[in-house]
Amino acid sequence: MDGAGIHDGDLLVVDRSLRAANGDIVIACIDGDFTVKTFRRDVLGTRLEPANPNYPVIRLTSGHELQFFGKVTAVIHRF
């Protein structure tokens, strides 16, 4: 998520009580794999978008097992 200002080794503050809104950065588990992505919901459907263009967009369909773990509310940069 370098494109979103999140770098290797950074700590994420996650609020599990908040619902994900369009454009929020979230932690999710999709088919058993954890990921940090931007949540999008619009006329194109629901998807998780990476900040790095080298990774694919994950389009959520009925075939995916999805669990939201929370909304990222802050990043603590490590040196």
C-alpha positions as CSV (number, residue, x, y, z in Angstrom):
1,M,0.0,0.0,0.0
2,D,2.9,2.3,-0.7
3,G,0.6,4.4,-2.9
4,A,-1.6,5.0,0.1
5,G,1.3,6.0,2.4
6,I,1.5,2.6,4.1
7,H,5.0,1.1,4.0
8,D,6.6,-2.3,5.0
9,G,7.0,-2.4,8.8
10,D,4.4,0.3,9.5
11,L,1.8,-0.3,12.2
12,L,-1.9,0.0,11.3
13,V,-4.5,1.2,13.8
14,V,-7.7,-0.7,13.0
15,D,-11.2,0.0,14.4
16,R,-13.2,-3.2,14.2
17,S,-16.4,-1.4,15.2
18,L,-16.6,0.8,12.1
19,R,-18.4,-0.2,8.9
20,A,-16.4,0.2,5.7
21,A,-17.6,3.1,3.5
22,N,-16.6,3.7,-0.1
23,G,-13.0,4.8,-0.3
24,D,-11.9,3.5,3.2
25,I,-8.8,1.4,3.6
26,V,-9.7,-1.9,5.2
27,I,-8.2,-5.1,6.4
28,A,-10.0,-8.1,5.0
29,C,-9.6,-11.8,4.7
30,I,-10.6,-13.2,1.3
31,D,-10.7,-17.0,0.9
32,G,-8.3,-17.3,3.9
33,D,-5.8,-14.7,2.7
34,F,-5.4,-11.3,4.6
35,T,-5.1,-8.1,2.6
36,V,-5.1,-4.4,3.1
37,K,-7.0,-2.6,0.3
38,T,-9.3,0.3,-0.5
39,F,-13.0,-0.6,-0.3
40,R,-15.1,0.5,-3.3
41,R,-18.8,0.0,-3.8
42,D,-20.6,1.7,-6.8
43,V,-22.5,0.8,-10.0
44,L,-19.6,-1.4,-11.0
45,G,-20.1,-3.6,-7.9
46,T,-18.1,-4.2,-4.8
47,R,-14.4,-4.5,-5.0
48,L,-11.1,-4.2,-3.1
49,E,-8.6,-2.0,-4.9
50,P,-4.8,-2.1,-4.3
51,A,-2.8,1.1,-4.1
52,N,-0.1,-0.6,-6.2
53,P,-1.0,-0.9,-9.9
54,N,1.1,-4.1,-10.1
55,Y,-1.6,-6.0,-8.1
56,P,-5.1,-6.9,-9.4
57,V,-8.4,-5.4,-8.2
58,I,-10.4,-8.0,-6.3
59,R,-14.0,-8.1,-7.4
60,L,-16.2,-9.6,-4.8
61,T,-18.6,-12.2,-6.0
62,S,-20.8,-14.8,-4.4
63,G,-18.0,-17.3,-4.8
64,H,-15.6,-15.4,-2.4
65,E,-15.5,-16.0,1.3
66,L,-15.0,-12.5,2.8
67,Q,-14.5,-11.3,6.3
68,F,-13.9,-7.6,7.1
69,F,-11.5,-7.2,10.1
70,G,-11.9,-3.5,10.3
71,K,-11.3,0.0,9.0
72,V,-7.7,1.4,9.1
73,T,-7.9,4.7,11.0
74,A,-4.2,5.5,11.4
75,V,-0.7,4.5,10.3
76,I,2.3,4.6,12.5
77,H,5.5,4.8,10.4
78,R,8.5,2.8,11.6
79,F,12.1,3.9,10.9
